[in-house]
Amino acid sequence: MENLNLARTTLIVIDLQKGIMESGDLQPYTASEVIEKNNQLAQAMKNTAGWITLVNVDPTTMRFLNRNVSGRGYGNLPAEFLEYVMPIVQDGEAENVIKITKHNPGAFFGAVHTGVDQQHAGRTPLEDLQELKQYAKKVQIAVAGGINSETVGEYVALEPDIVIVGSGILNAADPVEAAKTIKAALK
């Protein structure tokens, strides 16, 4: 954590709620391992300059997930299905927690991200983006990781809905010029 610029960091925890964590086998980690690691991160970020964003899904209000409305999806859900499993939600002293409940299927995105460690090994998200575009027809697709003013055109050619550029601007020799080049490529 000491190497992170917390003013520019957000821990985003998605679907860590009782009904999902207890729904079966998770891979490659068990539910308790996932919960433990996320709780450690949340505690380390508590009341720092960073944000802790907890996103859960309410399948009872999503037409395509609600069996009573759509005829498929979840049936009668126990009341505790929606409960968060992270104690920081109830922590009245945590001032940097945001809770979001997804009620709209439009909130779902397909995302391709290649982390810095994989970028250093020569990997880019281009192949993953090509594959996701081939199979994901009903979701918006976001791509991130290793995109800069020199490579943005390759990504734009694959027509993702969202292009996320971070270090490609922040670490550029001329960040303003890099941002302008990237913006022009996205038009």
C-alpha positions in Angstrom: 0.0 0.0 0.0 2.9 2.4 0.6 3.6 2.5 -3.1 0.1 3.5 -4.1 -1.0 7.1 -4.5 -4.2 6.7 -2.5 -5.6 10.0 -3.7 -5.8 8.3 -7.1 -6.8 4.8 -5.9 -10.2 3.2 -5.5 -10.8 -0.3 -4.2 -13.8 -1.6 -6.1 -15.4 -4.7 -4.7 -18.2 -6.2 -6.9 -20.8 -8.8 -5.8 -19.2 -9.6 -2.5 -22.6 -10.3 -0.9 -24.0 -13.2 1.0 -26.2 -14.8 -1.7 -23.4 -14.9 -4.2 -20.5 -15.9 -1.9 -22.6 -18.8 -0.6 -23.9 -19.9 -4.0 -21.2 -22.5 -4.6 -17.7 -23.2 -5.6 -15.6 -20.2 -6.5 -12.3 -20.5 -8.4 -9.4 -20.1 -8.1 -10.0 -19.0 -4.5 -12.6 -20.1 -1.9 -15.3 -17.6 -0.8 -13.6 -17.2 2.6 -10.2 -16.4 0.9 -11.9 -13.8 -1.3 -13.7 -12.2 1.6 -10.5 -12.2 3.8 -8.3 -10.6 1.2 -11.0 -7.9 0.4 -11.5 -7.2 4.1 -7.7 -6.7 4.5 -7.6 -4.3 1.6 -10.6 -2.4 2.9 -9.2 -2.1 6.4 -5.9 -0.9 4.9 -7.7 1.8 2.9 -10.1 2.8 5.7 -10.1 6.6 6.1 -7.3 7.2 3.7 -7.4 9.5 0.6 -8.6 6.5 -1.4 -12.1 5.3 -1.8 -13.7 1.9 -1.1 -16.5 1.3 -3.5 -18.8 -1.7 -2.8 -21.1 -2.8 -5.7 -23.8 -5.3 -5.2 -26.6 -6.6 -7.4 -30.2 -6.7 -6.5 -31.6 -9.5 -8.7 -35.1 -9.0 -7.5 -35.3 -5.7 -9.4 -33.5 -6.8 -12.6 -36.1 -8.0 -15.0 -33.8 -10.6 -16.7 -32.7 -12.0 -13.3 -36.0 -12.0 -11.6 -37.9 -15.3 -12.2 -41.2 -13.8 -11.2 -40.9 -11.2 -14.0 -38.9 -13.0 -16.7 -39.6 -16.7 -16.0 -35.9 -17.4 -15.6 -33.1 -16.4 -13.4 -33.3 -16.4 -9.6 -36.5 -17.6 -7.9 -37.4 -16.9 -4.3 -34.3 -15.3 -2.8 -33.7 -15.4 0.9 -33.7 -12.0 2.6 -30.0 -12.2 3.4 -29.1 -12.7 -0.3 -28.3 -9.0 -0.6 -26.3 -8.6 2.6 -22.8 -7.4 2.2 -20.2 -9.8 3.7 -17.7 -7.0 4.4 -17.8 -5.5 7.9 -16.6 -2.1 6.6 -20.2 -1.6 5.3 -21.4 -1.3 8.9 -18.3 0.6 10.2 -19.7 4.0 11.2 -16.2 5.3 11.4 -15.2 4.6 7.8 -15.7 7.9 5.9 -14.6 6.8 2.5 -17.0 4.0 1.7 -19.4 4.2 -1.3 -22.2 1.6 -1.7 -23.8 1.0 -5.1 -26.6 -1.3 -5.9 -27.1 -2.4 -9.5 -30.7 -2.4 -10.5 -30.2 -2.0 -14.2 -28.7 -4.6 -16.6 -27.1 -1.7 -18.4 -24.7 -1.5 -15.5 -23.0 -4.6 -16.8 -19.8 -4.2 -18.9 -17.4 -6.6 -20.4 -13.9 -5.4 -19.5 -10.5 -6.3 -20.7 -7.6 -5.2 -18.6 -3.9 -6.2 -18.7 -2.1 -5.4 -15.4 1.4 -3.8 -15.3 3.0 -7.0 -14.4 1.7 -8.7 -17.5 2.5 -5.6 -19.6 6.1 -5.9 -18.6 6.0 -9.6 -19.8 4.9 -8.3 -23.2 1.2 -9.0 -23.0 -1.4 -6.5 -24.2 -5.2 -6.7 -24.0 -5.6 -6.7 -27.8 -6.1 -10.5 -28.2 -8.5 -10.6 -25.3 -10.4 -7.6 -26.7 -10.7 -9.3 -30.1 -12.1 -12.4 -28.4 -14.5 -10.5 -26.1 -15.8 -8.5 -29.1 -16.4 -11.8 -30.9 -18.6 -13.3 -28.2 -20.1 -10.5 -26.1 -22.8 -9.0 -28.3 -25.1 -7.5 -25.7 -22.8 -5.7 -23.3 -20.6 -2.6 -23.6 -16.9 -3.5 -23.7 -14.2 -1.5 -21.9 -10.5 -2.0 -22.5 -7.5 -0.8 -20.3 -3.9 -1.6 -19.7 -0.9 -0.5 -21.7 -2.8 1.9 -24.0 -0.9 5.0 -25.0 -0.8 7.6 -27.8 1.2 5.2 -30.0 -1.1 2.1 -29.5 -4.6 3.7 -29.1 -5.3 3.3 -32.8 -5.1 -0.5 -32.6 -7.7 -0.5 -29.9 -10.0 2.0 -31.6 -10.0 -0.2 -34.7 -11.6 -3.0 -32.6 -14.4 -0.6 -31.6 -14.6 -1.0 -27.8 -17.3 1.1 -26.2 -14.9 2.5 -23.5 -11.2 3.0 -23.7 -9.4 3.6 -20.4 -6.0 5.2 -20.5 -4.1 5.9 -17.3 -0.3 5.6 -17.3 -0.3 6.1 -21.1 -1.0 9.8 -20.3 0.4 10.2 -16.8 3.8 8.6 -17.6 4.1 10.2 -21.1 7.0 12.6 -21.8 4.3 15.2 -22.6 1.1 14.2 -20.9 -0.9 17.1 -22.5 0.1 16.1 -26.0 -0.5 12.4 -25.3 -4.0 13.2 -24.0 -4.7 15.3 -27.1 -3.5 12.5 -29.4 -5.6 9.9 -27.6 -8.7 12.1 -27.6 -8.3 12.7 -31.4 -8.0 8.9 -32.0 -11.2 8.3 -30.1 -13.3 10.6 -32.3 
